[in-house]
Amino acid sequence: MKMTDDFRDGVAIIALEGRIMGGRDATMFHGKVYEYLNGGFKKLVIDLGKTKWMDSIGMGMLISAMTAVTKNSGSMKIVNVTDNIKSLLTITRLVSVFETHDSLDDAINSFNPAGLTAGTS
């Protein structure tokens, strides 16, 4: 798994790429989530657009991240869910647990109740 991160409008974005299977990947991912939470970021987007495959441990990573973010009074969204991952979310009935968006812009804007991006009025 490859992981990249970015920040936009006060939102931390973690993009995951490749095959997500736990182990070292889970350790790196959880470390990054807690790094953001400890740094004061309460808004997190996980971008799965380049995720080719995810096993049950990968799903557990997402659940664990959601739990950590929620316990820290934050909010997490998932964006660009591929068909393979969408099927997995549906089969496991987790589709109702995660808030998903089709684009990064939609996910970021969803954190703002007025639907406005930062710096606009």
N, CA, C and O atoms as a printed pandas DataFrame, in Angstrom:
     atom_number atom_name residue_name chain_id  residue_number  x_coord  y_coord  z_coord
0              1         N          MET        A               1    0.837   -1.169    0.000
1              2        CA          MET        A               1    0.000    0.000    0.000
2              3         C          MET        A               1    0.884    1.235    0.000
3              4         O          MET        A               1    1.911    1.286    0.677
4              5         N          LYS        A               2    0.476    2.202   -0.752
5              6        CA          LYS        A               2    1.135    3.502   -0.759
6              7         C          LYS        A               2    0.163    4.494   -0.121
7              8         O          LYS        A               2   -1.043    4.442   -0.362
8              9         N          MET        A               3    0.705    5.391    0.691
9             10        CA          MET        A               3   -0.133    6.362    1.373
10            11         C          MET        A               3    0.460    7.750    1.170
11            12         O          MET        A               3    1.650    7.968    1.396
12            13         N          THR        A               4   -0.385    8.687    0.740
13            14        CA          THR        A               4    0.022   10.078    0.630
14            15         C          THR        A               4   -0.964   10.918    1.423
15            16         O          THR        A               4   -2.104   10.513    1.653
16            17         N          ASP        A               5   -0.510   12.093    1.837
17            18        CA          ASP        A               5   -1.412   12.943    2.597
18            19         C          ASP        A               5   -1.339   14.371    2.094
19            20         O          ASP        A               5   -0.372   14.782    1.453
20            21         N          ASP        A               6   -2.391   15.115    2.405
21            22        CA          ASP        A               6   -2.512   16.491    1.968
22            23         C          ASP        A               6   -3.450   17.199    2.946
23            24         O          ASP        A               6   -4.099   16.555    3.770
24            25         N          PHE        A               7   -3.513   18.507    2.849
25            26        CA          PHE        A               7   -4.403   19.303    3.682
26            27         C          PHE        A               7   -5.094   20.328    2.803
27            28         O          PHE        A               7   -4.475   20.934    1.928
28            29         N          ARG        A               8   -6.383   20.516    3.044
29            30        CA          ARG        A               8   -7.118   21.520    2.281
30            31         C          ARG        A               8   -8.286   22.031    3.108
31            32         O          ARG        A               8   -9.092   21.246    3.607
32            33         N          ASP        A               9   -8.376   23.326    3.250
33            34        CA          ASP        A               9   -9.481   23.968    3.980
34            35         C          ASP        A               9   -9.665   23.381    5.378
35            36         O          ASP        A               9  -10.793   23.182    5.828
36            37         N          GLY        A              10   -8.554   23.106    6.061
37            38        CA          GLY        A              10   -8.627   22.585    7.421
38            39         C          GLY        A              10   -8.956   21.108    7.512
39            40         O          GLY        A              10   -9.243   20.597    8.594
40            41         N          VAL        A              11   -8.915   20.417    6.374
41            42        CA          VAL        A              11   -9.227   18.991    6.311
42            43         C          VAL        A              11   -7.947   18.214    5.999
43            44         O          VAL        A              11   -7.213   18.555    5.071
44            45         N          ALA        A              12   -7.691   17.176    6.781
45            46        CA          ALA        A              12   -6.569   16.277    6.504
46            47         C          ALA        A              12   -7.063   15.195    5.543
47            48         O          ALA        A              12   -8.121   14.603    5.755
48            49         N          ILE        A              13   -6.297   14.946    4.497
49            50        CA          ILE        A              13   -6.674   13.979    3.459
50            51         C          ILE        A              13   -5.602   12.903    3.405
51            52         O          ILE        A              13   -4.416   13.197    3.252
52            53         N          ILE        A              14   -6.037   11.648    3.532
53            54        CA          ILE        A              14   -5.130   10.513    3.370
54            55         C          ILE        A              14   -5.588    9.736    2.143
55            56         O          ILE        A              14   -6.715    9.242    2.099
56            57         N          ALA        A              15   -4.722    9.629    1.158
57            58        CA          ALA        A              15   -5.018    8.862   -0.049
58            59         C          ALA        A              15   -4.293    7.521    0.039
59            60         O          ALA        A              15   -3.082    7.470    0.250
60            61         N          LEU        A              16   -5.049    6.442   -0.124
61            62        CA          LEU        A              16   -4.487    5.095   -0.089
62            63         C          LEU        A              16   -4.465    4.536   -1.500
63            64         O          LEU        A              16   -5.402    4.737   -2.273
64            65         N          GLU        A              17   -3.394    3.837   -1.829
65            66        CA          GLU        A              17   -3.228    3.312   -3.183
66            67         C          GLU        A              17   -2.728    1.872   -3.127
67            68         O          GLU        A              17   -1.889    1.519   -2.298
68            69         N          GLY        A              18   -3.259    1.055   -4.025
69            70        CA          GLY        A              18   -2.796   -0.324   -4.126
70            71         C          GLY        A              18   -3.665   -1.288   -3.348
71            72         O          GLY        A              18   -4.886   -1.146   -3.290
72            73         N          ARG        A              19   -3.009   -2.278   -2.747
73            74        CA          ARG        A              19   -3.689   -3.333   -1.988
74            75         C          ARG        A              19   -3.538   -3.054   -0.495
75            76         O          ARG        A              19   -2.428   -2.857    0.000
76            77         N          ILE        A              20   -4.663   -3.038    0.214
77            78        CA          ILE        A              20   -4.647   -2.746    1.645
78            79         C          ILE        A              20   -4.947   -4.034    2.388
79            80         O          ILE        A              20   -6.047   -4.581    2.301
80            81         N          MET        A              21   -3.937   -4.516    3.131
81            82        CA          MET        A              21   -4.068   -5.833    3.748
82            83         C          MET        A              21   -3.653   -5.872    5.206
83            84         O          MET        A              21   -3.452   -6.960    5.745
84            85         N          GLY        A              22   -3.518   -4.740    5.863
85            86        CA          GLY        A              22   -3.164   -4.756    7.281
86            87         C          GLY        A              22   -1.666   -4.849    7.490
87            88         O          GLY        A              22   -0.884   -4.440    6.632
88            89         N          GLY        A              23   -1.269   -5.387    8.634
89            90        CA          GLY        A              23    0.147   -5.509    8.968
90            91         C          GLY        A              23    0.818   -4.156    9.055
91            92         O          GLY        A              23    0.334   -3.258    9.744
92            93         N          ARG        A              24    1.917   -4.012    8.367
93            94        CA          ARG        A              24    2.664   -2.752    8.356
94            95         C          ARG        A              24    1.801   -1.610    7.822
95            96         O          ARG        A              24    1.904   -0.477    8.292
96            97         N          ASP        A              25    0.945   -1.911    6.834
97            98        CA          ASP        A              25    0.048   -0.893    6.278
98            99         C          ASP        A              25   -0.855   -0.322    7.369
99           100         O          ASP        A              25   -1.037    0.892    7.462
100          101         N          ALA        A              26   -1.414   -1.201    8.187
101          102        CA          ALA        A              26   -2.313   -0.770    9.260
102          103         C          ALA        A              26   -1.566    0.099   10.263
103          104         O          ALA        A              26   -2.094    1.114   10.720
104          105         N          THR        A              27   -0.367   -0.284   10.602
105          106        CA          THR        A              27    0.438    0.473   11.552
106          107         C          THR        A              27    0.720    1.880   11.025
107          108         O          THR        A              27    0.577    2.859   11.757
108          109         N          MET        A              28    1.117    1.981    9.763
109          110        CA          MET        A              28    1.396    3.282    9.158
110          111         C          MET        A              28    0.132    4.145    9.103
111          112         O          MET        A              28    0.164    5.332    9.427
112          113         N          PHE        A              29   -0.969    3.538    8.691
113          114        CA          PHE        A              29   -2.227    4.259    8.564
114          115         C          PHE        A              29   -2.691    4.789    9.917
115          116         O          PHE        A              29   -3.030    5.966   10.044
116          117         N          HIS        A              30   -2.705    3.923   10.922
117          118        CA          HIS        A              30   -3.140    4.351   12.254
118          119         C          HIS        A              30   -2.223    5.438   12.812
119          120         O          HIS        A              30   -2.690    6.375   13.460
120          121         N          GLY        A              31   -0.932    5.313   12.562
121          122        CA          GLY        A              31    0.006    6.339   13.001
122          123         C          GLY        A              31   -0.311    7.686   12.388
123          124         O          GLY        A              31   -0.250    8.714   13.063
124          125         N          LYS        A              32   -0.651    7.683   11.108
125          126        CA          LYS        A              32   -0.981    8.926   10.416
126          127         C          LYS        A              32   -2.285    9.517   10.959
127          128         O          LYS        A              32   -2.372   10.727   11.167
128          129         N          VAL        A              33   -3.286    8.687   11.189
129          130        CA          VAL        A              33   -4.564    9.168   11.742
130          131         C          VAL        A              33   -4.330    9.821   13.099
131          132         O          VAL        A              33   -4.819   10.923   13.347
132          133         N          TYR        A              34   -3.592    9.157   13.972
133          134        CA          TYR        A              34   -3.340    9.714   15.303
134          135         C          TYR        A              34   -2.450   10.947   15.245
135          136         O          TYR        A              34   -2.587   11.843   16.078
136          137         N          GLU        A              35   -1.550   11.008   14.287
137          138        CA          GLU        A              35   -0.729   12.199   14.103
138          139         C          GLU        A              35   -1.625   13.406   13.825
139          140         O          GLU        A              35   -1.428   14.476   14.402
140          141         N          TYR        A              36   -2.609   13.233   12.942
141          142        CA          TYR        A              36   -3.538   14.320   12.635
142          143         C          TYR        A              36   -4.387   14.683   13.838
143          144         O          TYR        A              36   -4.555   15.862   14.151
144          145         N          LEU        A              37   -4.924   13.676   14.516
145          146        CA          LEU        A              37   -5.769   13.942   15.681
146          147         C          LEU        A              37   -4.978   14.675   16.764
147          148         O          LEU        A              37   -5.478   15.633   17.353
148          149         N          ASN        A              38   -3.756   14.235   17.027
149          150        CA          ASN        A              38   -2.912   14.893   18.029
150          151         C          ASN        A              38   -2.497   16.294   17.594
151          152         O          ASN        A              38   -2.183   17.142   18.429
152          153         N          GLY        A              39   -2.496   16.529   16.287
153          154        CA          GLY        A              39   -2.166   17.845   15.756
154          155         C          GLY        A              39   -3.362   18.788   15.691
155          156         O          GLY        A              39   -3.242   19.921   15.227
156          157         N          GLY        A              40   -4.514   18.316   16.157
157          158        CA          GLY        A              40   -5.687   19.171   16.207
158          159         C          GLY        A              40   -6.628   19.069   15.021
159          160         O          GLY        A              40   -7.636   19.774   14.974
160          161         N          PHE        A              41   -6.318   18.203   14.058
161          162        CA          PHE        A              41   -7.216   18.037   12.914
162          163         C          PHE        A              41   -8.396   17.159   13.327
163          164         O          PHE        A              41   -8.208   16.037   13.797
164          165         N          LYS        A              42   -9.594   17.670   13.152
165          166        CA          LYS        A              42  -10.812   16.937   13.512
166          167         C          LYS        A              42  -11.603   16.514   12.281
167          168         O          LYS        A              42  -12.607   15.810   12.389
168          169         N          LYS        A              43  -11.147   16.945   11.118
169          170        CA          LYS        A              43  -11.814   16.619    9.856
170          171         C          LYS        A              43  -10.854   15.782    9.015
171          172         O          LYS        A              43   -9.746   16.217    8.701
172          173         N          LEU        A              44  -11.291   14.585    8.659
173          174        CA          LEU        A              44  -10.427   13.644    7.949
174          175         C          LEU        A              44  -11.174   13.046    6.767
175          176         O          LEU        A              44  -12.329   12.635    6.885
176          177         N          VAL        A              45  -10.497   13.004    5.626
177          178        CA          VAL        A              45  -11.030   12.357    4.427
178          179         C          VAL        A              45  -10.067   11.246    4.033
179          180         O          VAL        A              45   -8.857   11.455    3.952
180          181         N          ILE        A              46  -10.622   10.061    3.789
181          182        CA          ILE        A              46   -9.838    8.934    3.285
182          183         C          ILE        A              46  -10.197    8.760    1.812
183          184         O          ILE        A              46  -11.352    8.487    1.485
184          185         N          ASP        A              47   -9.229    8.914    0.933
185          186        CA          ASP        A              47   -9.440    8.795   -0.513
186          187         C          ASP        A              47   -9.039    7.385   -0.952
187          188         O          ASP        A              47   -7.877    6.992   -0.860
188          189         N          LEU        A              48  -10.031    6.642   -1.430
189          190        CA          LEU        A              48   -9.799    5.256   -1.857
190          191         C          LEU        A              48   -9.809    5.095   -3.381
191          192         O          LEU        A              48   -9.916    3.978   -3.888
192          193         N          GLY        A              49   -9.698    6.200   -4.101
193          194        CA          GLY        A              49   -9.799    6.172   -5.560
194          195         C          GLY        A              49   -8.782    5.283   -6.256
195          196         O          GLY        A              49   -9.052    4.780   -7.346
196          197         N          LYS        A              50   -7.628    5.082   -5.653
197          198        CA          LYS        A              50   -6.592    4.254   -6.274
198          199         C          LYS        A              50   -6.371    2.952   -5.510
199          200         O          LYS        A              50   -5.344    2.292   -5.672
200          201         N          THR        A              51   -7.341    2.594   -4.681
201          202        CA          THR        A              51   -7.254    1.345   -3.931
202          203         C          THR        A              51   -7.763    0.220   -4.817
203          204         O          THR        A              51   -8.919    0.225   -5.242
204          205         N          LYS        A              52   -6.901   -0.734   -5.091
205          206        CA          LYS        A              52   -7.263   -1.842   -5.978
206          207         C          LYS        A              52   -7.985   -2.961   -5.236
207          208         O          LYS        A              52   -8.851   -3.632   -5.797
208          209         N          TRP        A              53   -7.621   -3.154   -3.968
209          210        CA          TRP        A              53   -8.157   -4.300   -3.221
210          211         C          TRP        A              53   -7.986   -4.041   -1.738
211          212         O          TRP        A              53   -7.028   -3.396   -1.312
212          213         N          MET        A              54   -8.936   -4.556   -0.947
213          214        CA          MET        A              54   -8.869   -4.402    0.499
214          215         C          MET        A              54   -9.434   -5.662    1.138
215          216         O          MET        A              54  -10.499   -6.138    0.746
216          217         N          ASP        A              55   -8.719   -6.200    2.121
217          218        CA          ASP        A              55   -9.242   -7.378    2.823
218          219         C          ASP        A              55   -9.967   -6.932    4.091
219          220         O          ASP        A              55  -10.139   -5.734    4.319
220          221         N          SER        A              56  -10.387   -7.877    4.908
221          222        CA          SER        A              56  -11.149   -7.556    6.115
222          223         C          SER        A              56  -10.311   -6.747    7.103
223          224         O          SER        A              56  -10.853   -5.934    7.852
224          225         N          ILE        A              57   -9.014   -6.959    7.110
225          226        CA          ILE        A              57   -8.151   -6.170    7.987
226          227         C          ILE        A              57   -8.128   -4.719    7.511
227          228         O          ILE        A              57   -8.096   -3.799    8.328
228          229         N          GLY        A              58   -8.143   -4.517    6.215
229          230        CA          GLY        A              58   -8.231   -3.165    5.662
230          231         C          GLY        A              58   -9.528   -2.481    6.074
231          232         O          GLY        A              58   -9.531   -1.299    6.416
232          233         N          MET        A              59  -10.621   -3.222    6.041
233          234        CA          MET        A              59  -11.905   -2.683    6.515
234          235         C          MET        A              59  -11.800   -2.322    7.998
235          236         O          MET        A              59  -12.308   -1.290    8.435
236          237         N          GLY        A              60  -11.138   -3.184    8.757
237          238        CA          GLY        A              60  -10.938   -2.918   10.174
238          239         C          GLY        A              60  -10.141   -1.640   10.398
239          240         O          GLY        A              60  -10.381   -0.913   11.362
240          241         N          MET        A              61   -9.190   -1.368    9.502
241          242        CA          MET        A              61   -8.417   -0.125    9.586
242          243         C          MET        A              61   -9.339    1.081    9.491
243          244         O          MET        A              61   -9.203    2.040   10.251
244          245         N          LEU        A              62  -10.278    1.024    8.551
245          246        CA          LEU        A              62  -11.206    2.140    8.372
246          247         C          LEU        A              62  -12.124    2.300    9.578
247          248         O          LEU        A              62  -12.393    3.414   10.026
248          249         N          ILE        A              63  -12.601    1.171   10.095
249          250        CA          ILE        A              63  -13.481    1.212   11.267
250          251         C          ILE        A              63  -12.725    1.784   12.463
251          252         O          ILE        A              63  -13.252    2.625   13.191
252          253         N          SER        A              64  -11.514    1.335   12.659
253          254        CA          SER        A              64  -10.691    1.823   13.765
254          255         C          SER        A              64  -10.425    3.321   13.635
255          256         O          SER        A              64  -10.481    4.054   14.622
256          257         N          ALA        A              65  -10.137    3.772   12.415
257          258        CA          ALA        A              65   -9.899    5.197   12.182
258          259         C          ALA        A              65  -11.157    5.996   12.490
259          260         O          ALA        A              65  -11.089    7.045   13.131
260          261         N          MET        A              66  -12.303    5.503   12.036
261          262        CA          MET        A              66  -13.570    6.186   12.294
262          263         C          MET        A              66  -13.836    6.282   13.801
263          264         O          MET        A              66  -14.282    7.320   14.290
264          265         N          THR        A              67  -13.564    5.210   14.522
265          266        CA          THR        A              67  -13.759    5.196   15.964
266          267         C          THR        A              67  -12.847    6.213   16.645
267          268         O          THR        A              67  -13.291    6.961   17.515
268          269         N          ALA        A              68  -11.586    6.242   16.256
269          270        CA          ALA        A              68  -10.631    7.178   16.851
270          271         C          ALA        A              68  -11.033    8.626   16.571
271          272         O          ALA        A              68  -10.992    9.470   17.466
272          273         N          VAL        A              69  -11.418    8.905   15.341
273          274        CA          VAL        A              69  -11.806   10.263   14.969
274          275         C          VAL        A              69  -13.053   10.684   15.745
275          276         O          VAL        A              69  -13.114   11.796   16.268
276          277         N          THR        A              70  -14.031    9.810   15.818
277          278        CA          THR        A              70  -15.277   10.112   16.527
278          279         C          THR        A              70  -15.027   10.335   18.016
279          280         O          THR        A              70  -15.586   11.257   18.610
280          281         N          LYS        A              71  -14.189    9.493   18.618
281          282        CA          LYS        A              71  -13.867    9.647   20.037
282          283         C          LYS        A              71  -13.141   10.957   20.323
283          284         O          LYS        A              71  -13.145   11.436   21.457
284          285         N          ASN        A              72  -12.526   11.532   19.311
285          286        CA          ASN        A              72  -11.826   12.810   19.454
286          287         C          ASN        A              72  -12.674   13.967   18.923
287          288         O          ASN        A              72  -12.147   15.010   18.538
288          289         N          SER        A              73  -13.991   13.768   18.909
289          290        CA          SER        A              73  -14.957   14.793   18.475
290          291         C          SER        A              73  -14.725   15.254   17.045
291          292         O          SER        A              73  -14.958   16.417   16.712
292          293         N          GLY        A              74  -14.266   14.337   16.200
293          294        CA          GLY        A              74  -14.024   14.668   14.805
294          295         C          GLY        A              74  -15.016   13.990   13.884
295          296         O          GLY        A              74  -15.977   13.357   14.322
296          297         N          SER        A              75  -14.756   14.140   12.598
297          298        CA          SER        A              75  -15.607   13.553   11.572
298          299         C          SER        A              75  -14.736   13.019   10.445
299          300         O          SER        A              75  -13.760   13.657   10.049
300          301         N          MET        A              76  -15.090   11.853    9.931
301          302        CA          MET        A              76  -14.331   11.214    8.861
302          303         C          MET        A              76  -15.259   10.884    7.705
303          304         O          MET        A              76  -16.377   10.412    7.911
304          305         N          LYS        A              77  -14.795   11.131    6.497
305          306        CA          LYS        A              77  -15.530   10.823    5.271
306          307         C          LYS        A              77  -14.637    9.960    4.390
307          308         O          LYS        A              77  -13.410   10.016    4.475
308          309         N          ILE        A              78  -15.277    9.163    3.547
309          310        CA          ILE        A              78  -14.547    8.352    2.575
310          311         C          ILE        A              78  -14.934    8.848    1.185
311          312         O          ILE        A              78  -16.103    9.127    0.921
312          313         N          VAL        A              79  -13.954    8.954    0.309
313          314        CA          VAL        A              79  -14.192    9.503   -1.022
314          315         C          VAL        A              79  -13.624    8.582   -2.091
315          316         O          VAL        A              79  -12.682    7.825   -1.853
316          317         N          ASN        A              80  -14.225    8.665   -3.284
317          318        CA          ASN        A              80  -13.768    7.902   -4.452
318          319         C          ASN        A              80  -13.730    6.405   -4.189
319          320         O          ASN        A              80  -12.734    5.740   -4.475
320          321         N          VAL        A              81  -14.801    5.889   -3.652
321          322        CA          VAL        A              81  -14.888    4.458   -3.343
322          323         C          VAL        A              81  -15.006    3.682   -4.648
323          324         O          VAL        A              81  -15.939    3.894   -5.423
324          325         N          THR        A              82  -14.065    2.791   -4.885
325          326        CA          THR        A              82  -14.080    1.985   -6.102
326          327         C          THR        A              82  -15.197    0.940   -6.015
327          328         O          THR        A              82  -15.711    0.661   -4.933
328          329         N          ASP        A              83  -15.559    0.375   -7.149
329          330        CA          ASP        A              83  -16.620   -0.644   -7.177
330          331         C          ASP        A              83  -16.303   -1.830   -6.281
331          332         O          ASP        A              83  -17.189   -2.352   -5.605
332          333         N          ASN        A              84  -15.039   -2.261   -6.270
333          334        CA          ASN        A              84  -14.644   -3.395   -5.430
334          335         C          ASN        A              84  -14.864   -3.094   -3.954
335          336         O          ASN        A              84  -15.391   -3.927   -3.216
336          337         N          ILE        A              85  -14.463   -1.907   -3.527
337          338        CA          ILE        A              85  -14.606   -1.525   -2.122
338          339         C          ILE        A              85  -16.071   -1.285   -1.800
339          340         O          ILE        A              85  -16.531   -1.638   -0.714
340          341         N          LYS        A              86  -16.813   -0.686   -2.732
341          342        CA          LYS        A              86  -18.241   -0.449   -2.522
342          343         C          LYS        A              86  -18.969   -1.777   -2.300
343          344         O          LYS        A              86  -19.851   -1.867   -1.447
344          345         N          SER        A              87  -18.602   -2.800   -3.062
345          346        CA          SER        A              87  -19.201   -4.128   -2.880
346          347         C          SER        A              87  -18.896   -4.671   -1.488
347          348         O          SER        A              87  -19.774   -5.222   -0.824
348          349         N          LEU        A              88  -17.661   -4.514   -1.058
349          350        CA          LEU        A              88  -17.250   -4.974    0.265
350          351         C          LEU        A              88  -18.017   -4.234    1.366
351          352         O          LEU        A              88  -18.453   -4.845    2.342
352          353         N          LEU        A              89  -18.180   -2.916    1.204
353          354        CA          LEU        A              89  -18.948   -2.132    2.183
354          355         C          LEU        A              89  -20.413   -2.588    2.226
355          356         O          LEU        A              89  -21.025   -2.630    3.293
356          357         N          THR        A              90  -20.957   -2.921    1.079
357          358        CA          THR        A              90  -22.349   -3.361    1.017
358          359         C          THR        A              90  -22.522   -4.731    1.645
359          360         O          THR        A              90  -23.437   -4.936    2.442
360          361         N          ILE        A              91  -21.657   -5.667    1.298
361          362        CA          ILE        A              91  -21.734   -7.026    1.827
362          363         C          ILE        A              91  -21.605   -7.030    3.348
363          364         O          ILE        A              91  -22.309   -7.773    4.032
364          365         N          THR        A              92  -20.713   -6.204    3.872
365          366        CA          THR        A              92  -20.479   -6.161    5.316
366          367         C          THR        A              92  -21.456   -5.226    6.041
367          368         O          THR        A              92  -21.413   -5.097    7.264
368          369         N          ARG        A              93  -22.321   -4.590    5.283
369          370        CA          ARG        A              93  -23.313   -3.631    5.803
370          371         C          ARG        A              93  -22.670   -2.408    6.434
371          372         O          ARG        A              93  -23.286   -1.722    7.249
372          373         N          LEU        A              94  -21.444   -2.142    6.059
373          374        CA          LEU        A              94  -20.754   -0.955    6.553
374          375         C          LEU        A              94  -21.062    0.280    5.703
375          376         O          LEU        A              94  -20.652    1.393    6.033
376          377         N          VAL        A              95  -21.784    0.066    4.612
377          378        CA          VAL        A              95  -22.137    1.176    3.733
378          379         C          VAL        A              95  -22.946    2.223    4.494
379          380         O          VAL        A              95  -22.904    3.404    4.150
380          381         N          SER        A              96  -23.679    1.805    5.521
381          382        CA          SER        A              96  -24.472    2.758    6.309
382          383         C          SER        A              96  -23.648    3.389    7.433
383          384         O          SER        A              96  -24.102    4.346    8.061
384          385         N          VAL        A              97  -22.468    2.881    7.692
385          386        CA          VAL        A              97  -21.625    3.400    8.770
386          387         C          VAL        A              97  -20.756    4.556    8.280
387          388         O          VAL        A              97  -20.570    5.541    8.994
388          389         N          PHE        A              98  -20.231    4.438    7.080
389          390        CA          PHE        A              98  -19.326    5.443    6.541
390          391         C          PHE        A              98  -20.069    6.430    5.655
391          392         O          PHE        A              98  -20.918    6.051    4.849
392          393         N          GLU        A              99  -19.732    7.699    5.820
393          394        CA          GLU        A              99  -20.253    8.722    4.913
394          395         C          GLU        A              99  -19.318    8.762    3.709
395          396         O          GLU        A              99  -18.126    9.033    3.849
396          397         N          THR        A             100  -19.864    8.491    2.533
397          398        CA          THR        A             100  -19.051    8.445    1.321
398          399         C          THR        A             100  -19.445    9.579    0.376
399          400         O          THR        A             100  -20.583   10.049    0.376
400          401         N          HIS        A             101  -18.473   10.000   -0.425
401          402        CA          HIS        A             101  -18.678   11.056   -1.411
402          403         C          HIS        A             101  -17.983   10.641   -2.702
403          404         O          HIS        A             101  -17.013    9.884   -2.687
404          405         N          ASP        A             102  -18.497   11.151   -3.816
405          406        CA          ASP        A             102  -17.947   10.796   -5.123
406          407         C          ASP        A             102  -16.714   11.606   -5.497
407          408         O          ASP        A             102  -15.916   11.177   -6.330
408          409         N          SER        A             103  -16.555   12.779   -4.885
409          410        CA          SER        A             103  -15.380   13.599   -5.217
410          411         C          SER        A             103  -14.786   14.197   -3.949
411          412         O          SER        A             103  -15.459   14.336   -2.928
412          413         N          LEU        A             104  -13.531   14.541   -4.041
413          414        CA          LEU        A             104  -12.829   15.145   -2.918
414          415         C          LEU        A             104  -13.463   16.490   -2.558
415          416         O          LEU        A             104  -13.624   16.807   -1.380
416          417         N          ASP        A             105  -13.822   17.279   -3.571
417          418        CA          ASP        A             105  -14.463   18.570   -3.316
418          419         C          ASP        A             105  -15.765   18.399   -2.532
419          420         O          ASP        A             105  -16.019   19.137   -1.581
420          421         N          ASP        A             106  -16.590   17.423   -2.932
421          422        CA          ASP        A             106  -17.845   17.171   -2.222
422          423         C          ASP        A             106  -17.588   16.794   -0.767
423          424         O          ASP        A             106  -18.281   17.265    0.135
424          425         N          ALA        A             107  -16.602   15.954   -0.546
425          426        CA          ALA        A             107  -16.296   15.513    0.820
426          427         C          ALA        A             107  -15.828   16.686    1.668
427          428         O          ALA        A             107  -16.280   16.846    2.802
428          429         N          ILE        A             108  -14.936   17.503    1.140
429          430        CA          ILE        A             108  -14.429   18.652    1.890
430          431         C          ILE        A             108  -15.554   19.645    2.169
431          432         O          ILE        A             108  -15.681   20.145    3.287
432          433         N          ASN        A             109  -16.366   19.930    1.160
433          434        CA          ASN        A             109  -17.466   20.871    1.346
434          435         C          ASN        A             109  -18.504   20.358    2.332
435          436         O          ASN        A             109  -19.203   21.157    2.956
436          437         N          SER        A             110  -18.620   19.046    2.487
437          438        CA          SER        A             110  -19.628   18.481    3.394
438          439         C          SER        A             110  -19.317   18.777    4.865
439          440         O          SER        A             110  -20.207   18.676    5.710
440          441         N          PHE        A             111  -18.078   19.139    5.182
441          442        CA          PHE        A             111  -17.729   19.492    6.552
442          443         C          PHE        A             111  -18.283   20.845    6.949
443          444         O          PHE        A             111  -18.457   21.127    8.135
444          445         N          ASN        A             112  -18.563   21.686    5.959
445          446        CA          ASN        A             112  -19.069   23.022    6.201
446          447         C          ASN        A             112  -20.581   23.009    6.026
447          448         O          ASN        A             112  -21.062   22.773    4.918
448          449         N          PRO        A             113  -21.343   23.254    7.086
449          450        CA          PRO        A             113  -22.799   23.180    6.998
450          451         C          PRO        A             113  -23.400   24.071    5.919
451          452         O          PRO        A             113  -24.444   23.740    5.357
452          453         N          ALA        A             114  -22.752   25.203    5.620
453          454        CA          ALA        A             114  -23.272   26.101    4.592
454          455         C          ALA        A             114  -22.883   25.634    3.197
455          456         O          ALA        A             114  -23.358   26.173    2.198
456          457         N          GLY        A             115  -22.000   24.612    3.133
457          458        CA          GLY        A             115  -21.568   24.107    1.829
458          459         C          GLY        A             115  -20.589   25.022    1.123
459          460         O          GLY        A             115  -20.343   24.868   -0.074
460          461         N          LEU        A             116  -20.026   25.978    1.857
461          462        CA          LEU        A             116  -19.086   26.936    1.272
462          463         C          LEU        A             116  -17.664   26.497    1.581
463          464         O          LEU        A             116  -17.394   25.946    2.649
464          465         N          THR        A             117  -16.765   26.740    0.652
465          466        CA          THR        A             117  -15.358   26.452    0.928
466          467         C          THR        A             117  -14.791   27.573    1.774
467          468         O          THR        A             117  -15.344   28.672    1.817
468          469         N          ALA        A             118  -13.706   27.296    2.433
469          470        CA          ALA        A             118  -13.078   28.290    3.299
470          471         C          ALA        A             118  -12.719   29.526    2.511
471          472         O          ALA        A             118  -12.285   29.443    1.362
472          473         N          GLY        A             119  -12.903   30.682    3.140
473          474        CA          GLY        A             119  -12.548   31.926    2.489
474          475         C          GLY        A             119  -13.655   32.521    1.634
475          476         O          GLY        A             119  -13.473   33.588    1.047
476          477         N          THR        A             120  -14.797   31.852    1.552
477          478        CA          THR        A             120  -15.906   32.409    0.786
478          479         C          THR        A             120  -16.999   32.846    1.729
479          480         O          THR        A             120  -17.067   32.388    2.870
480          481         N          SER        A             121  -17.857   33.735    1.255
481          482        CA          SER        A             121  -18.982   34.155    2.092
482          483         C          SER        A             121  -20.231   34.339    1.280
483          484         O          SER        A             121  -21.276   34.691    1.827
